[in-house]
Structures are given as C-alpha cells and as structure tokens.
C-alpha cells in the first residue's frame, strides 16, 4: 500500500476515533455514557498504528506518538474536545507531510441510483434492505450488531465524509469490513451519499425542497450554486451547497445548527422562529440530496427549478386548502416575477391576480371545481412564463441547424443550376447557359428582397409579433416536412435526373431565353424563399442560449450567424470541388441525412410555433402534468403542441411506408416526378 493511501487511512482513523469518543463520553469528561463507542475509538487508533511504518518518513514517529497519546487520553477519560484537538493537530501534520488531498471528492456528483445498487450488493446482508441493521447475517455476526443506518438520532452525528471513511477502512472491532480495494472511490462516495437517504423519505425531501425554495433559494440559488438573485448584493461569497466538498464534512446536526442560528460573521438570517423542528429536519434532508447526480441533472436552469417548486407548492395549497401555502407559492414565484414582467408585463399581472384568487378561494374553503379551475389557470400561465425566462437553446445545436440549413438549400440550388448547365451542354446549347445564370442571380436578388419585406412585416406589426412568429414557424414546419418528404422521394439518382430533364425540356424546346431563365429563377428562388422562411423560424425559436461552462445566457443569433458563415464556406468548397475537379456528389446519402435533419427541425418548429401562438393568446394552453418538458427539441407539456408533434410523427410513418411500398411495387418503367 502506498504512503498516500496509508496517510488517508490514518487521517480517517484519527478523525473517526475522536468522533466515536465524543459520542461515548460526557462533554466534561470523566464519565462514560456509551462504553462500546469508547472501545471503537481506541480500536480505530490501535489498528491505524499498525500501518505507521508506511507513512511518509517525516511524519512516522510523530503519528505513532500522537496516536499513543490519544489512547492514553481516552484511558483518562479527558473531555472529548481535548481528544478532537489532538486529532486535528495530527491530521494537519499528515496533510502537510503528504502535500495532497486526503479526502478526495469525486469529480462528478455521486449517483443515488449507483449508491443503492452498491448497498444492495455489499451491505444489505448485514444492514438490511432499509438499513436498520436487521439483515439475514446480522444475528450470526460476532461483536457489536450492525449499525442502524435509518436511526436519525444516532446518524445525526455522522457526516458524509465519516460514512465514506468507514466504508473505506471499515470499523475496527466490528464485522464491518473495509472496501478500499473492492470498491472504487466513486462507488464509495455513492453508497455514502445513499446512506443519508435511509433516515428520511421522499415526502420529507419534497417538503424540504419547498422550504428551500421559499427560504434559501433567493441567496443560495435554486440548485444550490450560491447564485440566487440576491447573491450579488451580499458582501461575502456564498458556499455552493450542491458541492459535496462543502457539505461533506458537516453532520446533520451541524446543518441544523447552521439553519437555525447561522454561521457567525455571515449575513445569513437564522430562521429559528420561522421553522419548527420537523421543518428543519426536512430542509436538512433536502440539502443532503442537493449534491447528487439525480438532483443536479434534474433542472435545466435555476429558473426552471423555481418554477417546478412553485407548481409543487400550488398542488400542496390546493390539496390542503391552505391559503398560507398559496402565499408561499406566490413568494417563491416572486424570485422570477421581475424577469417575467420585463418580457411580458400583462402575463405577470395575470399571474399576480391568479395567485390572489388562489389565496382567496383556499381561505374560504372553495369547492373542488373552483380550486381546480384556478389551479389549471395558474399552471397554464406558469408554463407560458417559464418559456419566457427559463427556456434556453443550445448554441452547438443552433449552429448545426443553421449550418445544415444553408448547406442543404444552397447545395440543392447549386445542384439544380449545375444539372441545367450540364443538360444544355449535352444538348449542344452551351450558348443558352447565360440565361440560366441570369435567372439564378435574379432569384438570389429576389430572395434578399423577400427577406427585407418579411422583416418589415414583423416591424410594422409589433402588437402581433408573437402571432406572426408562431405562424412563421408553423409555415416553416409544413414546408420543412414537405421538403424532407420530397427529398426522400428523389433519393435515387435516376429520379433526380428525370426531374431536372423534365423541367428543362419544355423550356429548351421553346427556344426562348426567358423560358430558360424562368426555370432557373423558379428553382433557385424556391430554395431562397425556403431558406429565408427557415432562418426566420430558427432565429425566432432560438431565444436565449447557454454556452460554455459558465452557462451565461445570450441571444441565439450569433450561433445562427456562425452557422451561416460556416455553411457558406462549405458551399464554396463544394462548388469548387464540382466545378474544378469534377467531384461526383453521392446524392443518396446526402438527401437521406439532410431529410432527417429537416424533419427534426420541423418537429422543433411545430412545438415552438404553437408556444408562440399560445403566448399571443390565439391558442389555449392546456397543461398535461405528466408530460415531459424538453424545450431544446420543442417539446412542451401542453395538449396543443404535443398533438401537432404527434401528427408529424404519424405523417412521417405514413410517408416512409408509402415510399417503401412504391419502391417495392415499381415496375421498372421511368416515371417522371412532379416538381414540388
């Protein structure tokens, strides 16, 4: 065993010995209250002394002498504070000698699910399924019985670090083995974190979550990051409660004291008069799950966590007919009310009125129908409000969508023009190519004019902007779905060639340069119009985005512009490769991939288009409480948006089945596809 591992084990043993001794001896010393705890404390130290020879040379003699001195102090029954001070001094010396972290915290938040699995595999036989020390092997063990991990009183003095250390080095004088070799540090942290949940239940944690949002989140943040709306106005930096390094050394009793009486020198209000002991216990139970992977991955943002807490409080207020809980729900909503009012003052006012109605109706004991109607109204308005302040797009996703849009539309335009030019060359009409070029450039100019006119339409009708944006996205949805289907139907080279030939033969036979230019103009302008429509919908759907580790919110427009630039550069390279080197583009995989991307964007625009129409009031907002909420892909928990997206899924399945059926039934005869 290397010296660093031994140092960690020695530090763990010294710390645990001091804590066990404090449990077994009266605070003033001289009286033993729990002999088994004192015995465990001595055995921790005696066991650690066996490995002293493997410690760093500079601290070997000191460590052995200090641990012998601690045992002697325990024999004299000195006050526990004296032993704790001696243990602290030893730990400090070992830490200095090693120059490394002796309690390494996991790089990723520990998983409760993984902790439960490890507990079932390694601990359940002795500690039992609920952790009460009643496993099937418990009665056959020699020495003290397994600890009751579900006992809140005895576990109130065990911190997550203590639990981790016991799992690592075992407990001397008991049947508790060490797991340093058989479990990874991540698994040991996972099971140590899971152990804290055995002394509570889900209802207590939910109650603690509501209290946290109402009493703590304004400063500590909805996810415990120390980034609440009032954090910037505080003179000291707030600890990140979601960080295991912050909570790890603290016992439940330590946390209770901090909640009730605050830490000296910190502008944290004690809430001893506001919370009863049961509420404090539930708040501590919630704090224990804050650092876990399950909790850290649940909310998409602090604002989303706040809205989730408001919904829970509304449900509790309705279920319990409590006007106090209704008021608490409104106070929680106040954390995001300013942001909502800045974006939609009318919606913020409506929500204020709805909360007032809820308080009034719960206070006078209104019937189920009235309360449910008020609740439904609140949930619908909260859904709209959350979209305004909490939904954040993904910068990489927006960039990729923008890039694929320009690449797909631009490439198809290049492909059409190139095919027209090639056909004219084969027909011996190279002198007619200038008409095709003229039509293509005219289409580019017309597309730019269309973009300006579309933007002017939005500027001159600011009162209907949400409605126009919603209609634009739904129109883009229809066109995207149609284009993705049309591309799939042209996925074979023979069909593509037949399409180009069919469009050009009529124009060429007329001998009119205008007819040739018209073919090119219509083909390219269609791509240009689609591009304008799609980008308008993409920018509208972008909203604020998060990028980088800091997750700072910003507009999604830069990501869209970056995608346009990258797409333009890619198009130039594709054009050069085709024109100068005669590269043959594999149409089938190109059309297949871009069709899938276009369908995905149609699905996103469908959900966000309905959301905009709901914001404008043209479409009702009927919340489905069990439905998921994934704004990045346009999924919102409302009947209206999910119905349209379900329709798109059904239409996709029908289209795929129809195309497959067409391919299987094909007779081999040439069929000229129709121009979309």
N, C-alpha and C positions, 0 to 999 in steps of 0.2 A: 504494500500500500504506500503511495507516495506521501510526501510530507504535507502537501496541501490538504489531501483528504483527511489525514490524521489531525491536522490543525482544526479542520471543520468539525470533526467528531469531538475533539477536546472542548472546543468552544460550546458545542451543543450540550455536552455533558455538564459543563460548569454552569451554564445558564439554567438547564432543567433542574439540576441539583438545588440551586438557590430557590427556584420556584416551588419545588416539592417541599423543601424545608419550611418555607413560609406558610405553606398550607398546613403543615403538621405541628407547628409551634406557635404559641401565643405571641402577639406582636411585641410584647415587652420581654420575651424570652423566659426561660426558667420553667415553663410548663408545656408538656407535650399534649397536644389535642388529637393528633392522629399519628400513632406510632408507625403505621405502615408507610406513611409519606416520608417520615424522617429516615426510615430504613432504606427506602428507594433512593433518597437523596445521597446517602452515603455510598450506596452501591454504584450509582452513576459515577461518582468520583473514583472509587476504587477500580472500577472497570476501565475508566479513562487512563488511569496511571499505568496500566499495562502497556499502553501504546506510546508512552512518553518518549521512548528511545527513537521513535520515527519522526518526532517533531524537528523543526529547524534547530540547528545546533545552538543558536543564540538564545533560545528560549527553553531548552530542555530542562535544565536544573531549576530554573525559576518556576516552570509549570508544575514540576513534581513537588517542589517545596510549597507552592501555593495551594495545591490540592490537598496535601497532607495537613496544612494549616486549616483549611476549610473543614476537613473531617474533625479535627480537634475542636474547632469552634462549635460544631454540631454536637459533639460529645458534652460540651459545657453548657449547651442549650442557650447560647448567646441570642440576642434579638435577631430576627431574620434580616433586618436592614443591614446589619454588620456583615452577614454572610453574602448578601447581594452585592454590597460594595466591594468585597474581596473578589467575588466572581467577576464583577465588572472590570476591575483592575487587571485580572488575569486575561480576560478576553481582549482588552485593549493592547496588552503586551504581545499576545499571539498575533493579533491583527497587524501590528506594526512590523513584527518579525517576518510575516509572510508577504506583506505588501499586496495582498489580493483580497477580493470579496469573499468572506467566509460564509455568507448566506446568499448565494447567487439566486436571484429571482429569475423566473422563466422569461424568455424573450417574447413569448406570446401569452395572452391571457389563458389561465388554466380552464379546462373544459369540465363542466359538471357532469356531462354525459360520460366522458372518459373516466372521471373520478368514480362515478357509480359503477362502471364496468370493472375497474381495478378493485374496488371494495368488494364486489361480488366474487371476484376471482381469488383474492388474497385474504380478506378479512371476515367474510360472512360466517365462516365455520366457527369462529370463536365469539365474535361480537354480535352475531345475529343479523337478520335482514334489516331490522330497524335500528341497529346499533346499541341495543340495550344490554349487551353482554350475555345474551341467552342463546348463543349459537349451539349447534349439536355437540361441539367438542368442549364447550365451556365447563361442563360438570366433570370432565375427566382430566382437567389440567392440574398440575401441581403448582402450589404457591397461590398468590392472590388471584381472584377471579378477574376476567377481562373487564376493562373499564366500561361504564355505561355512558356511551357517547351521546345518548339522547337526553341525558340529565342536564338541564340548563344550569342548575346551581353549581355542580362540580366542573362543568365545562366553561363556566363564565370566566375562569382564570387561565384558560388555555388559548393562546394566540395561534393564528395560522402558522407562524414560524415554529412555535412549540410543537404543534402537531407534525409539521414537516420533519423536525429534528427527531421526534420519537419514531416516526416511520423510517427514518434513515438509519439511526443507530440502535433502535429497539429500546426496551425498558429493562434495565438491569434488575435481577431478582424476580422477574415475572416471565410468563410464557411468551411475551411479546417479542418476536424476532426482529432483527434488523433487515432492511430491504435495500440497502445501499447497492448491493451487487445485482439484485434480481429486478429492480425497478429503475427506470431512467429518472433523472431529476424532474422531467416534465410530468411523469406519471405520479411521482411522489407529491408534487405540488397539486396535481389534480385531485388526488384522494384526500389530501389535507384540506383542500377547499371544500370538497364534498362533505367531509365530516361535519363542517359547520352547519350544513343544512339539515342534519339529522335531529337537531334540537329545536327545530321550528317546523312550520308547514307552509304550504302555498298561500293560504288565506292570510297568514300573518305577514308574509313577504309582500303580498299585494297591498295590504293596509299600510305597511311601511313605505311602499313606493308612493302611495298617495300623500302620506305625510311629508316625505322627502320633497316632492314637487311643491307642496304648499309652503313648507317651512325652510327648505335648504337650497332649492334649485336656483333661486334668484342670484345667489352668490356662487355656489359650487357648480352650477350648470346642471342641465337635465341629465347628462350622462356621467356626472362626477368628475369632469375635467378641470374644474376650477375656472370655468369660463362663462359663468352666468351673466345676465345683463348688468348686474351691479358690481361685478368683479373688478372692472376697470376703475371704479371710484374708490376702491379700498387701498389703503396705504401699503399693505403687505401682500405678497404673493400667496394666493390660496393653495393649499395642498390638493393634488389630484386624487380624490377619494377612490377613483377607479384604478389607481396604481397599487398593485399588490405590495410594492415597496413601502407605501405609506401605511396601509392597513395591516400588513403582515405582522409587525411586532406588537400590535395592540390586541389586548383581550377584549371580550365583550364588556367586561366591567369597566375597562379603560374607555371604551367608546361611549358607554352610558354616562360616565362622568363628564366627558367632553361635551356630550349633547346637553346635559343638564346645567353644567356650570362653566362651560367654555374653557379654553386654554388661556392662561394668564398672558397678557401682552398682545392678544389677538382680538381684533374688533368683531368678535363673533358673539351674538347675543345668546345668553343662556335661556333655555325655554322651560325651566323647571316649573314655572307657573302655568304654562300653556299645555303641557303634556302630562298625562298620568303614567304610572309605571308600565302599564300594558302597552301604551303607545310608544314609549321609549324602547321597549323590547322589540316591537315590530319594526321600528326605524332601524335599529341595530341589525335585525335580521335582513332587512333590505340592503344595508350597507355591505353586508358580507357577500352578497351576490353581485355587487357592482363590478368587482374586478374580473368576473368570469367571462369566458368567451361568449356564452349564450347571451348575456346581457349586453356586452359591448357590441355585438353584431346585430342586435335587435333594432334599435332605432337608426334611421338614416341620417338624422341630424338632431341637435339639441331641441330644435323647434318641433320636430316630429315627435320626440319623446314627450314634450309638453302637451301637445295635442292629444296624444294617447292617454296621458294622465287625466286630462280634462274629461275625456269620454268615460273613463273609469269612474270618476267622481260623479258625473251625471247619472250613470247607471246606479251607483250606490244611493244617490239622493232620491231617485225615483223609487227604487226598491224599498227604502226605509222611510219614505215620505218625510225626509229631513230637509228643512229649509237651511239648516246650518251647513250641511254637506253641499247644498246647492250654492250657498255663498262661497264655500271653499273652492268649488269648481270655477266660479267666476274669478276669484282671486288668483287661481292658477292661470286662467286664460289671460289675465292682465299682463302676464310675462310676455305675451306675444301680441297683445292688443295694439300697441303702438305701431308695430310692423304692419299689421292688418290695416289699420287706419291710414297709414301712409300710402298704401296701394289701392284701398277701396274704402273710403270713409262711410259710404252707405252700408256696406256689409258689416263693418264694425258696429255701427249704430244698431243695425238689426240684431246682432248678437247680444248687445247690451240689453235690448228690450226682451229678447227671448230668455236670457238669464233671469231678468226681473220677474217675468211671468212664471218661470220655474220656481223661484223662491216663493212667490205669492201662492201658487197652487199647492206646493208641498206644505206650506204653513197652515193653510185652511183645510187640508185633508181632501183635496180634489180626487175625483174618481179616476179609475184606470184609463178610461178613454181620453180624458183631458190631459193627464200626465204623459201618456204615450204620444199624443199629438204634439205636445211641447217638446218632448224628447226627440221625436223624428225631425221636427223643425230645426232644433239645435244641431243634431248630427249632420243634417244636410248643409247648414251654414258653416259648420266647422270643417266639413270636407272641402268646401269652396275656399275657406280661409287658409287651410293647410296648403292647398295648391299654390296660393299666392306667396307664402312666406317660407315654406319648408321644402317644396319640391326643388331638387337640384339636378340638372343634367350632368352628364359625364363628358368632360372635354375630349377624351380619346374617342368616345362613341360619336360625338358630333363631328369631329374631324374626319373619321372614317366614313360617315354617312355623306358628308359634303364631298369628300374625295371621290367616292363611288358614283355619286350623282353626276358630277361633271365628267368623269371618265366614261360612264355609260352613255350619257346623252351625247357628249362630244364625239366619242368613238363611233356611235351609230351614224352621226352626221358625216364624219369622215368616211365611214364605210360606204354610205349611200353615194356620196359625191365620187369616191374612187371607183365604185362599181359603174356609175353613169359614165365616167370618163373612159373606163376600160371597154364598156359596151360600144361607145362611139368609136373607139379605136378599132375594134374588131369589125365594125360596120363600115369602116373606111370614111368616117365622117369626123376626122380629127379637127377640122375647121369649125365644127359646131361646139367644141369644148368651151370656147369663151362664153357661150350663152349659159352653160351650166355654171361656170364660175360667177357670172354676173348674178344669176338667180340665187346662188348660195350666199354671196356677200350682201345682197339685198335682204335676204332673210335674217342675217346677223343684225343688220341695222334695224329692221322691223322688230326684232326681239328686244333690242335695247329700248326702243320707243315704248314697247309694251310694258317693260319693267318700270319705266318712268311713270306711265299712266296708272299702273297698278298702285304704285306708291302714293301718287297724288290722290287716288281714290280713298286710300286709308287716311291721308292727311286732312281731306276736306270733310270727312265724316267721323270726327273723334268720338262723338257720342255713341256710335255704333261700332267702335273698333273691335270689341270682343266678338260681336256677332259676325263681322266681316272676317276676322281671323279664324273663327270657327268654321264658317262657310268655306273659306280658302282651304283649310286643312281637310275638310270632308271632300271637297272637289279634288284635291290632290290625292286623297285616298282612292277615290274612284278611278282617276287616271292612272295612278301607280298600279292598282290592281289590274286594270285593263292592259297596261303596257307589259306588266310581268307575264300575263297570260299570252299576249301577242308574241312576246319574245320566245316563250316556250313553244308556241305553235310554229315558229320559224327556226327552231333549234337545229334543223338539218340544213346543210349547205344547199342541197337541191331546191328546197323550198325558198331559201333566201334568194338564190339566183333567179328562180322563177318570178319572185316578187319584183326584183329590180327590172328584169326583162319586160315583164308585163306593164310596168309603169312607163317605160321608155319607148316601147314600140310604137304606141299611138302618137306620141309627140314627134318622133323621128319621121314617121310616115307622112305627117302633115307638112314637113319641110319648113316649119315656122320656128325661127329662133326664139320667139316669145313663148311658144309652147314648151320648148326645151328648158328655157329659163324658169317657166312656171313649175315644171316638175321638180327642179332643184330647189326652187323657193319654197314650195309647199312641204317638201321633205325636210328641209333644214329648219324652216320656221316652226314646223310641228315640234321638232326637238328643242328649239329655242323657247317656245311657249311652255312646253313641259318643264324645261329647266327653271324658268322664272317662277312658275307655279310651285314647283317642288322646293326651291330655295326660300321662297316666301313662307311656305309652310314650315320648313326646317328652322328658320330663324325665329318664327313665332313660337314654335314648340320648345326652343332651346331654353328660354328663361335664364335664371341664374345657374351657374355651374360651379363645381368644386374641382380644384386641380392642385396637385402636389400634396405634400404631407401635411401642410397646414390646413388644407381644406378650405381656403378662403373663397368666399363667394364672389363671382364676377359674371359679366354678361357672357352668353354663349356665342356672340357674334364673332369674336376673334378666332375661335376654333373653326367656325364655318368658313371664314375668310382664308384661314390657313389651309383648309381642305380644298378650297377653290384654287389657290396658288399651286398646291401640290398636284391637283388634278390637271391643271393647265400644263404644267411641266411634263407630266406623264403623257399627255396627249401629243405634245411636241415631239417627244421621243418616239411614240408610236407612229406618228406621221412620217418622221424621218426614216424610221426603220422600214416602213412600207414603200415610201417614195424612192429612197436612195438604195436600199438593199433588197428590195423585193420580198420582204418578210411576209409569210403567209400566216394570218391570224387564225388560230383554232376557234372557229365560231361556236361550236357546240358547247365546250366548257365555259367560254366567255358568257354566252347567253344564259346558260344554266345558273352560273354563280350570280350574275347581276340580277336575274329574275328573282332569285331567293332574297337578295338584298332589298330589291324594290318591294317585294311583298312584306318583308319585315317593316319597312318604313310605312307602308300603307296601314299596317296593324297599329303602329305607334300613332300615326296621324289620326286614325279613327278615334282612339281613346282621347287624345288631346283636343281634337276638334269638338267632340261632344262636351268636353270640360269647358271650353271657351263659350260654347252656346249656353251651358248651364250658368256660367259666370254672367252672361248678358241677360239671363232670365228668360230666354226663348225656349229652353228645355228644362224640365223639372229635375231636381236632384233627389233621387230615391236611393238611400244608402243600403247596401247589403252588408250587414255587420260581420259576417263570417268570411267575406271575400277578401282576397289579398290586395295589397296596395303597393304597386311597383311603378312609380312614376317614370323611371328611366325607359320603360318599354310601353308607356302609355296606358298601363292598367290601373284603373281606379275602381273602388268598391261601390259602384252605382249600377242600377239596373240598366240605365240608358246606354252607358259606354260599353258595358260588358255584352249587351245584346248585339250591338253593331259589330263588335270584335268577334263574337261567336258566329255571326252571319258570314264574316270574312273567312273564318276557318272552314265553315261548311262550303262556301263557294270555292275555296281552294281545293278541297277534296273532290268536289264535283268536276272542277276543271282538270285536275290530274287524271281522274278516272276517264273523263271524256277523251283526253288526248291519248291515253294509253289504248283506249278502245279503238280510236281512229287509226292508230299505228298497227294494231293487230288486224284490223279489217281492211287495210289498204290493199288494193288490187294491183298496185304497181304502175297504174296509169298516172301520167303527170296531171297534177291538179294545181291550178293557178290560185294562190292565196289572195284574198281580198286585201286591199290597202286599208289600214285602220283609220 
